[in-house]
Amino acid sequence: MAKFEKHIFVCMNQREAEHPRGSCDPTGAGELQRLFKTKLAQRGIPNAQVRANKCGCLDQCELGPTVVVYPEAVWYGHVTAADVDEIIERHIIGNRPVERLIIPDAILNTTHRK
Protein backbone atom coordinates (compact mmCIF):
# COMPACT_ATOMS: atom_id res chain seq x y z
CA MET A 1 0.00 0.00 0.00
CA ALA A 2 1.27 3.45 -0.90
CA LYS A 3 1.69 6.13 1.74
CA PHE A 4 -1.14 8.56 2.29
CA GLU A 5 -0.55 11.95 0.71
CA LYS A 6 -2.07 13.53 3.81
CA HIS A 7 -3.21 12.10 7.10
CA ILE A 8 -5.77 13.96 9.22
CA PHE A 9 -5.94 13.07 12.91
CA VAL A 10 -9.08 14.22 14.73
CA CYS A 11 -8.95 14.11 18.52
CA MET A 12 -11.81 12.08 19.97
CA ASN A 13 -10.92 12.50 23.63
CA GLN A 14 -13.92 12.70 25.89
CA ARG A 15 -14.11 14.00 29.46
CA GLU A 16 -16.89 14.80 31.87
CA ALA A 17 -18.63 18.11 31.13
CA GLU A 18 -17.19 19.96 34.13
CA HIS A 19 -13.55 18.99 33.53
CA PRO A 20 -11.38 22.15 33.58
CA ARG A 21 -9.36 21.16 30.47
CA GLY A 22 -12.38 20.60 28.26
CA SER A 23 -13.03 17.83 25.79
CA CYS A 24 -12.44 17.54 22.04
CA ASP A 25 -15.44 15.25 21.55
CA PRO A 26 -17.79 15.94 24.46
CA THR A 27 -20.70 13.92 23.01
CA GLY A 28 -18.54 10.94 22.04
CA ALA A 29 -20.30 10.87 18.67
CA GLY A 30 -17.19 11.46 16.54
CA GLU A 31 -19.08 13.95 14.39
CA LEU A 32 -16.03 15.98 13.32
CA GLN A 33 -14.07 12.97 12.07
CA ARG A 34 -17.09 11.58 10.21
CA LEU A 35 -17.62 14.98 8.60
CA PHE A 36 -14.02 15.03 7.34
CA LYS A 37 -14.50 11.54 5.84
CA THR A 38 -17.81 12.50 4.24
CA LYS A 39 -16.54 15.77 2.77
CA LEU A 40 -13.39 14.10 1.39
CA ALA A 41 -15.52 11.41 -0.28
CA GLN A 42 -17.87 14.06 -1.73
CA ARG A 43 -14.86 15.67 -3.39
CA GLY A 44 -13.77 12.34 -4.84
CA ILE A 45 -10.65 12.14 -2.68
CA PRO A 46 -10.07 8.43 -2.02
CA ASN A 47 -9.47 7.11 1.47
CA ALA A 48 -6.20 5.60 0.19
CA GLN A 49 -4.95 9.09 -0.73
CA VAL A 50 -6.07 11.17 2.26
CA ARG A 51 -7.08 9.48 5.49
CA ALA A 52 -9.15 11.10 8.26
CA ASN A 53 -8.54 9.08 11.42
CA LYS A 54 -9.92 9.16 14.93
CA CYS A 55 -7.24 9.53 17.54
CA GLY A 56 -6.97 9.68 21.28
CA CYS A 57 -5.92 12.67 23.31
CA LEU A 58 -3.48 15.02 21.60
CA ASP A 59 -2.99 16.89 24.91
CA GLN A 60 -4.11 20.24 23.54
CA CYS A 61 -7.43 20.01 25.35
CA GLU A 62 -7.88 23.70 26.12
CA LEU A 63 -7.48 24.39 22.40
CA GLY A 64 -9.84 21.68 21.20
CA PRO A 65 -11.35 20.27 19.24
CA THR A 66 -7.89 19.59 17.87
CA VAL A 67 -6.99 18.33 14.38
CA VAL A 68 -3.49 17.59 13.06
CA VAL A 69 -2.58 17.21 9.38
CA TYR A 70 0.51 15.24 8.37
CA PRO A 71 3.03 15.14 6.78
CA GLU A 72 3.14 18.91 7.38
CA ALA A 73 2.45 18.53 11.12
CA VAL A 74 0.00 21.44 11.09
CA TRP A 75 -1.95 21.60 14.36
CA TYR A 76 -5.40 23.19 14.27
CA GLY A 77 -7.35 24.26 17.34
CA HIS A 78 -10.96 25.13 18.09
CA VAL A 79 -12.03 23.31 14.90
CA THR A 80 -15.77 23.21 14.26
CA ALA A 81 -17.91 21.55 11.62
CA ALA A 82 -18.02 24.93 9.86
CA ASP A 83 -14.21 24.76 9.38
CA VAL A 84 -14.03 21.36 7.69
CA ASP A 85 -14.71 22.57 4.13
CA GLU A 86 -12.08 25.30 4.46
CA ILE A 87 -9.44 22.91 5.80
CA ILE A 88 -10.12 20.48 2.97
CA GLU A 89 -10.19 23.11 0.23
CA ARG A 90 -7.25 25.21 1.38
CA HIS A 91 -4.96 22.70 3.08
CA ILE A 92 -5.77 19.22 1.81
CA ILE A 93 -6.39 20.22 -1.82
CA GLY A 94 -4.59 23.56 -2.05
CA ASN A 95 -1.61 22.81 0.23
CA ARG A 96 -2.12 26.10 2.09
CA PRO A 97 -2.81 25.70 5.81
CA VAL A 98 -5.71 27.65 7.31
CA GLU A 99 -3.73 30.23 9.28
CA ARG A 100 -6.59 31.40 11.51
CA LEU A 101 -6.95 27.89 13.00
CA ILE A 102 -3.29 27.00 13.48
CA ILE A 103 -2.15 26.48 17.05
CA PRO A 104 0.97 28.66 17.34
CA ASP A 105 4.19 26.82 18.15
CA ALA A 106 4.65 29.13 21.13
CA ILE A 107 1.68 27.54 22.92
CA LEU A 108 1.68 24.05 21.42
CA ASN A 109 2.48 21.52 24.14
CA THR A 110 2.80 24.17 26.85
CA THR A 111 0.81 25.07 29.93
CA HIS A 112 0.58 28.69 28.70
CA ARG A 113 -2.39 28.32 26.39
CA LYS A 114 -5.09 30.80 25.42
N, C-alpha and C positions, 0 to 999 in steps of 0.2 A: 504494500500500500504506500502510495506517495504521501509526503508530508502535507499537512494542511497549509494553505497559503496564509490563512489567519485563523487564530483560535481565540474565541471569546469565552471568558470565564465569568459567570454571573454568580455572585455570592448568594447562597440560599440559607445563610445562618438565621436561626430563629431563636429569640429569647422572649421571656415574659414581658408583657406590655410595659411594666414599670421599671424595667432594667435601665440604669443610667446611661449605658453605652448605646442603647438603641438596638435595632434589628434590621438586617437587610431584607428579610422576607418574613415580616411579622405574621402574615396569615398562613404561611407554610404552603401556599398554593403554587409557588414557582411561576407566577404569571409573567414576570419579566423575561425569564429564560425562554419560556414557551413563545412569547411574543417575538423575540429575536429569531428563533427557529422558523416561525410562521412567516415573518417578513422576509427572511433570506430566501425561503422557498418561493414566495410570491414573486421575487425578483429573478427566479431561475438560477439562484446560486446553489450548487449542489452541496450536500452535507459533507462530501469527500473533499471539497475545496475550502469551505469555511465552516468551522464547527462552533456551535454555541453550546457550551457545557455548563451544567450545574456544578458548583463547587462549594466546599465548606467555607468556614470563616476565613476571610482575607485580613482580618485584624485591623480594619479601617472602619469600624462600626459606627463611629460618630459621623462619618462621612458617607454613610450608605444611603441607599443601596449602592454597592460597589460593583463595577465591571472592569475587567482587565482584558486588553487586546494584545495578543502576541502574534508575531515575533517582536513587535515594536515595544512591548512592555509599557503601554500607555494605560494609566490607571484613571478611571473615571469615578467621580463621586456624585451622590445625590441624583442618580439616574432614575428617571421616571419612564413610564410607558410612552409619554409624549416625546422623549428623546431618542427612542429606538430608530425611527426612520432617519433622523439626522446622523446618528452614528453609522448606520449602514451606508447611507449615501455618501457622506463626506469621508469617513475613515475606511470602511471596509471596501467600498468601490473606488472612491477617489483618492485614497491614501493620504488624506489630510485629517489629522485628529481634530476633534471638536474641542477647541481651546477652552471654551467656557465651562466645560465639565471636567477638565483635567485636574486631578489632585496634584498640587504643586509638590515638587520634590522636597521642599523645605518642611512640609508637614507630613509627608508620607512616612509611615512607620515611626511616628513620634508621639509623644504625649501632648504636644502643643498644637492641637488641631482646632479649627474653627467650628 
